Amino acid sequence: MSSPHEETRAVAERYARRAAMAGDRYSLLKPDVWQTVQERQRAMLKLFASLGWHDLSARRATEVGCGAGGNLLELLRFGFMPEGLTGIELLPQRHAQARAVLPAAVTLHLGDATTAGVEPASQDVVLQATVFSSLLDKSFQQALADAMWRWVKPGGGVLWYDFTFDNPRNPDVRGVPLSRVRELFPQARLRARRVTLAPPLARALCRLHPALYTAANTVPLLRSHVLCWIGKSL
């Protein structure tokens, strides 16, 4: 078991290696990427509607690992107000990028999310997108999950998007199955759906034709990620 300081340093090193290798792999100009993003957006909007949240302007949301601010910009387009949004980012460069593109009313914290000053039971949504798959220390995973759960108000939840399978070519990440999500949030009620055509397959198919993404994505076993609502009861 590593110390929290050691794990946060290790996470920073993993993200640095990923950024160095990524190139334009995650560019929204690529057909596999924009189809993945749009699919996830539709799933999120459908989830909010199923909760009866037809007006998001009064909802409060915090994202753990907000990166350069892309997901928070999505929430703004969905109808969240800037003053209701908070982002937490470990890496100074990504924090600076987020600050440059987000409205000033969006609150941004730089540093370890487990020690962020978010008030308990203050958030309707606490979002994480492919963060836990980069946390290889289970005790650190649990500490972060506990912090996120504290921030959620009754009737709210953690909105989880992450992949469930290991990537044998990338030792810096580890898939997080639903069984592990249940261990991390034992008091929660989970609603989950599989999304996102496995990226290596999506890239290969979209090089042939973008429409092949939709065709292959009709097969649930080819989807690599899960979108999960981890709800806190009233």
matplotlib code that plots the C-alpha trace (Angstrom):
import matplotlib.pyplot as plt

x = [0.0, 1.4, 1.0, -1.5, 1.5, 3.2, 0.0, -0.8, 2.8, 2.4, -0.9, 0.8, 3.6, 1.0, -0.9, 2.4, 3.3, -0.2, 0.0, 3.4, 2.1, -1.4, -0.6, -4.0, -5.5, -8.3, -9.0, -12.7, -12.0, -11.5, -14.7, -14.2, -13.7, -16.7, -19.0, -17.7, -18.3, -21.7, -22.8, -21.7, -23.5, -26.7, -26.5, -25.9, -28.8, -31.1, -30.0, -30.7, -34.1, -34.9, -34.1, -36.7, -34.1, -35.5, -34.0, -30.4, -29.8, -30.2, -28.1, -24.6, -21.9, -18.2, -15.9, -12.9, -10.0, -11.5, -8.5, -8.6, -12.3, -14.0, -16.5, -17.4, -18.0, -20.4, -22.3, -22.6, -24.2, -26.5, -27.9, -25.8, -24.9, -21.2, -21.6, -22.9, -19.9, -16.6, -13.6, -10.7, -7.4, -4.2, -1.9, -1.0, -0.8, -4.3, -5.7, -4.4, -5.9, -9.3, -9.1, -8.4, -11.5, -14.1, -16.1, -14.7, -17.7, -16.7, -14.7, -11.5, -9.3, -5.7, -4.4, -5.4, -9.2, -9.2, -8.4, -10.4, -12.6, -16.0, -18.7, -20.3, -23.8, -23.5, -23.5, -26.2, -23.6, -20.0, -18.5, -15.5, -14.5, -11.7, -10.0, -10.3, -8.8, -5.6, -5.6, -3.7, -3.7, -6.9, -6.7, -6.3, -9.3, -11.4, -10.2, -11.3, -14.6, -15.3, -14.6, -16.9, -19.7, -19.5, -20.0, -23.2, -26.4, -29.3, -31.1, -27.9, -25.2, -21.8, -21.8, -19.2, -17.7, -14.8, -13.7, -14.0, -11.3, -7.5, -5.4, -2.5, -0.6, -0.8, 0.4, -0.6, -4.3, -6.5, -10.1, -12.7, -15.5, -18.9, -18.2, -15.4, -17.7, -20.1, -17.2, -16.2, -19.8, -21.5, -24.4, -25.3, -28.0, -26.4, -27.9, -25.4, -25.3, -22.5, -21.4, -18.5, -17.2, -13.8, -11.4, -8.9, -11.8, -13.5, -10.3, -9.8, -13.4, -13.6, -10.5, -12.6, -15.9, -17.3, -20.7, -19.1, -18.9, -22.7, -23.0, -20.4, -21.7, -25.0, -23.2, -23.0, -20.0, -17.9, -18.5, -15.6, -16.9, -19.8, -21.8, -23.1, -25.4, -24.3, -27.3, -27.6, -31.1, -33.2]
y = [0.0, 3.4, 6.6, 9.2, 11.4, 8.5, 7.7, 11.2, 11.5, 8.2, 9.4, 12.6, 10.5, 8.2, 11.2, 12.7, 9.5, 9.3, 12.9, 12.3, 9.2, 10.4, 12.9, 13.6, 10.3, 12.1, 14.9, 15.6, 15.9, 12.1, 10.1, 7.5, 10.2, 12.4, 9.4, 8.2, 11.7, 12.1, 8.6, 9.4, 12.8, 11.2, 8.6, 11.3, 13.4, 10.4, 9.6, 13.2, 13.1, 9.7, 11.3, 14.0, 16.7, 18.6, 21.9, 21.6, 25.3, 24.9, 21.7, 21.6, 19.4, 18.7, 16.9, 15.0, 15.1, 17.8, 18.0, 20.9, 21.5, 19.6, 17.8, 20.9, 22.7, 19.9, 20.4, 24.1, 23.2, 20.8, 23.7, 23.8, 27.3, 28.3, 29.2, 25.7, 23.9, 22.9, 21.2, 19.5, 18.8, 17.4, 18.6, 22.3, 22.5, 21.0, 23.1, 26.2, 25.1, 24.6, 28.0, 29.6, 28.2, 28.0, 31.0, 32.7, 31.7, 28.0, 27.1, 25.2, 23.5, 22.4, 19.4, 16.1, 15.6, 13.6, 16.8, 19.3, 21.7, 20.6, 20.9, 17.6, 16.8, 19.9, 18.3, 16.9, 15.3, 14.3, 13.2, 11.1, 10.1, 7.6, 8.7, 5.5, 3.4, 5.4, 4.8, 1.5, 1.6, 0.3, 2.1, 5.4, 4.5, 4.0, 7.2, 9.1, 7.3, 8.1, 11.8, 11.9, 10.1, 12.6, 15.5, 14.0, 15.3, 12.9, 12.4, 13.0, 10.7, 10.0, 9.9, 7.4, 6.8, 4.4, 1.3, -2.1, -4.2, -4.1, -2.9, -5.3, -2.7, 0.0, -0.9, 2.6, 1.8, -0.9, -1.7, -1.1, -3.7, -3.0, -5.4, -3.0, 0.0, -1.7, -2.3, 1.4, 2.6, -0.1, 2.2, 3.3, 2.2, 1.6, 2.0, 1.1, 0.7, -0.3, 2.4, 3.2, 0.9, -0.4, 2.4, 0.2, -1.4, 2.0, 3.5, 0.6, 0.5, 4.3, 4.3, 2.1, 4.1, 6.2, 4.4, 1.1, 2.6, 2.6, -0.9, -2.5, -0.6, -2.5, -5.5, -4.9, -7.2, -4.8, -1.9, -1.2, 1.4, 1.7, 4.8, 4.4, 6.4, 5.8, 7.2, 8.3, 7.7, 10.6]
z = [0.0, -1.0, 0.9, -0.5, -1.5, -3.4, -5.2, -6.3, -7.6, -9.4, -11.0, -12.2, -13.8, -15.5, -17.0, -18.2, -20.0, -21.5, -22.8, -24.4, -26.2, -27.2, -30.0, -31.7, -30.7, -28.7, -31.1, -31.6, -35.3, -35.5, -36.2, -33.5, -30.9, -31.7, -31.9, -28.5, -27.0, -28.5, -27.4, -23.8, -23.9, -25.0, -22.2, -19.6, -20.8, -20.8, -17.2, -16.0, -17.6, -16.0, -12.6, -13.4, -13.7, -16.6, -15.5, -14.5, -13.8, -10.0, -9.7, -8.3, -9.7, -9.0, -11.3, -9.9, -12.4, -14.6, -16.9, -19.3, -18.6, -21.4, -19.3, -17.4, -20.7, -21.6, -18.3, -19.1, -22.5, -20.7, -18.6, -15.4, -14.3, -13.9, -10.2, -9.6, -11.0, -9.4, -10.9, -9.2, -11.0, -9.8, -12.6, -12.8, -16.6, -17.0, -14.2, -16.0, -19.3, -17.6, -16.0, -19.4, -21.1, -18.3, -17.0, -14.0, -11.9, -12.2, -9.0, -9.7, -7.1, -7.8, -6.0, -4.4, -4.6, -1.3, 0.5, -1.6, 0.4, -1.0, 1.6, 2.7, 1.2, -1.1, -4.6, -6.8, -9.0, -8.4, -11.8, -12.5, -16.1, -16.5, -13.2, -11.2, -13.9, -13.4, -9.6, -9.1, -5.3, -3.9, -0.6, -2.5, -4.7, -1.5, 0.1, -3.1, -3.3, 0.4, -0.2, -3.3, -1.4, 1.4, -1.0, -2.5, -1.1, -0.5, -3.8, -5.7, -6.9, -8.3, -12.1, -13.1, -16.6, -16.8, -18.6, -17.1, -18.9, -18.4, -21.3, -21.7, -23.7, -21.0, -17.4, -16.3, -16.2, -14.8, -15.6, -12.9, -13.1, -11.6, -8.7, -7.7, -8.0, -5.6, -3.1, -3.3, -2.7, -0.5, 0.6, -2.9, -5.4, -8.8, -12.2, -15.0, -18.7, -21.1, -23.5, -25.8, -28.5, -27.4, -28.6, -30.5, -32.4, -33.0, -34.4, -36.8, -38.0, -38.4, -40.7, -43.0, -42.6, -39.7, -40.0, -38.9, -35.3, -35.0, -36.5, -34.2, -31.2, -31.4, -29.9, -26.1, -25.6, -27.8, -25.4, -23.1, -20.7, -18.2, -17.4, -13.8, -11.6, -8.0, -6.1, -2.5, -1.1, 0.4]

ax = plt.figure().add_subplot(projection="3d")
ax.plot(x, y, z, "-o")
ax.set_aspect("equal")
plt.show()
